[in-house]
Each structure stands twice: as structure tokens, then as C-alpha cells.
């Protein structure tokens, strides 16, 4: 249950960061786009965001796992070097 809840939290956090960055970029831009009246464009963007968020969460978790395994490997190497002294 914890992993399911944590995964949901990660997805919501990633979506929030993406939306905040989009808002920040829109506010900072010098050229503003005209407002689209097409509902399909908003729907396409929502589906794209919903599809990209789980992929980004998976990449974040894989990167974290790689970092932790690299840190454990380096720790073992340092312990071996210290024990040789």
C-alpha cells in the first residue's frame, strides 16, 4: 500500500513541477501566444502530460536507484582500500 501511495504522490509532484515550470516560462517569455479556442488542443496537452508524468517518475526512480547502487559500490571500494592499510 505504501508503494502505491508513494507512486501517486510522485506523479502528483512531477505534474505540479511541470505545471509550475510552464507557468514560469509563460510569464517570463517576451512573445505570448494567442489563446486557443480549440478544446482539442487543451485535451491533447492534458493527455500528453498524463502520459509523460509516469514515465518521468519511472526515470526519476531509476536514476535514484542507480545513484544509490553506485554510492554503495563506492562505499565498498573505500572500505576495501581502508582495510589494506
HUNORVEN-V866300 format. One record per helix or strand of 2 or more residues. SS is the DSSP state (H for helix, E for strand). FROM is the first residue (numbers start at 1). TO is the last residue. If there is no record, write none. Layout:
ss/from/to
SS/FROM/TO
SS/FROM/TO
This chain:
ss/from/to
H/2/28
H/39/83
